[in-house]
């Protein structure tokens, strides 16, 4: 259809396939168009890569923001888990002191605290995976290059969360194993 018959069409776009740098041919394209029609202006010469970049810039910004807030949520969860476990160990100081006074080994004290952390993490992971699995169809339109329930992404995130939970629980567990039984028994 001639561009003059299209209603509201004020621009014509041409696409050229080149070998090498397409912007190096910009002057040659301007001269060729000028030879065909001197009154026809040539503007906005760009590559298809730049055009695609402009088209997806909003989606890319959204993806970067989502990744940033996911990292922030992970950091907040780590601090919260550490704080919860440190508080739980502080509340159980007398119990840990009694166990150590009765002969409990340090590694058993560490395992006792870590077992609690890992059990809480497993319960949270199960609930989170169930919710993520069910809500993944809502974010399908925002994903590019991966599936909503990508097993590698899910396994990677589960590994990171368990590693973080282990590290957040290990510090209070190590502190608990170093408690002096006499000081713990006097602690209120």
N, C-alpha and C positions, 0 to 999 in steps of 0.2 A: 504494500500500500504506500503510495507517495506520502511523504510527511506533510504535505499541504492539505491532505484530506483528513488527517487525524485531528480531531477537535482538541484544542488546548495544548497541542504539542509545540513547544517553543525551542526545543533543542534536538539535535541529532547526535547520536553517539556512534562512533566508529571504533572497531577493534581491529588491531593489526597484530599479526603473528610475526615475531622477529627471531633472529638468532643473535644471541649476545645481549648487550644492555639495551633495553627498549628506549630508554630516555635519550640515548645517544642519537637516535633518529628523529628527535622532536623537531629540529630545524628543517630536515628534509620533508617531514609531513606538512609542516606549515607552508613551505614553498610549493609543494604539490597542490595543496588545497587552494592556495592563493592563485596559482596558475589556472586552476579550473574555474574559480569564481573569486574575484578580487574582493568582493564585498562580504564574503563569508568569514566571520571571525573564528579563530581556533583558540579555544581556552581549555583549561583544566586537563592538560596532558598528564596522565599518570599511568602507572603500571597496574596490572590486575592484582598483584600482591598488595599494593597500597589500597586499592578499592576493597579488597576482601578484609584488610586490616581495619579500615573505617567501618565496614559493615558489622564486624564482630567485636568492636571495641567495647560496647556496652556489656555484652555477654562476658567478655574477658574480665572487665572490671568487677562484675558481679561475682565471677568465680574467684578472683583474688580476695574480695571482701569475705566471701564464704570461707575460704581457706584461713584467712586471718582470724575470723571469729571462731572457727573450729579450734585453731591453736590456742586462742584465748580461753575457750571453754575447757580445753584439756588442761591448761595451766591452773585454772580455777579449781577444777576437779582434783588435781594433784595436791594443791594447797589444802583444800577441804578434807581430802582423805588423810593427809598427814596430820592435820589438826585434830580430826576425829580420833585417829589412832593414838596420838600423843595424849589426848584427854582420857581415852579409855585406859591406857596404861597408867596414867597418873591416878585414876580412880581405883585401880587394882593394885596399887603399891603394897598395901598390907597383904593381900593375897599372894602376890609374887614373893614378898619377903618371907611369909610362912612357908611357901613351897621351897624356897631356897634354904631356909633354916632346917627343913625336914630332909634336905639332901637332893633337891631337884638340880639337875645339871643345867648349865647355861644354854646349851644347844636345845634342850627341851623347853626352856622358857622362851627362847627365840621362836621355836616351832609353834608353841602355843599361841603366841601373838600373831605370827604370820598366817597360821591356819585361819584365824578369825578374819584377817584382812582378805585372804584369798577366797574365803567363803562369801564374804560381802561382795567382793568383786565379781565372783561367778554369778551371784544372783542378779547383780546390776547388769552384767553383760548379757545374761539371758533375757532380761526384760528389755534392754536396749536393742538387742538384735531382733527381737520379735516386733518391736515398734518400727525399727528401721526397715525391716522386710515388708511390713504392711504399708508404710508410707512412701516407699521408694517409687511407686508408680506416679506420685504427684510431682516428683522432681525429674522425671524421665525427659521432659521437654528441655530441661536446662543442661543435660549431659551431652557431651560430644566426644565420641571416640571410646566410650566405655558403656557398659550396661548398668542398669540401676542396681542390680544385685551381683556385682562383680566379685567373684570369690576371692581374688587376690587382694582387692581393696578391703574387703571385710576381714580377711585373715590378718592383713597388715595392721588394721586398726585394732583388732582384738589383741594382737601381740603387743602393740604399743601400750594399750590400756593395762594389760596384765603386768607388763614390765614396770610401768609407772606405779601400779598398785603395790607390786613387790618392793620397789625402792621406797615408796612412801610408808610402807609398813615395817621395813627392815630397820630403819633408824630408831623408831620407838621400841622395837623388839630388842635391838642391840642394847639400848639404854636400860631396858627392863632386866636384861640378863646381867648387867653390871651393878645392880642395886645391892647395897650392903644389907644383909638380912636384919641386922640389929637396928639400923637406921629406918628400915622399912617398917619394922614392927612398932617403932615409936611414932611413925608418921601418922598424922590424923587425916 
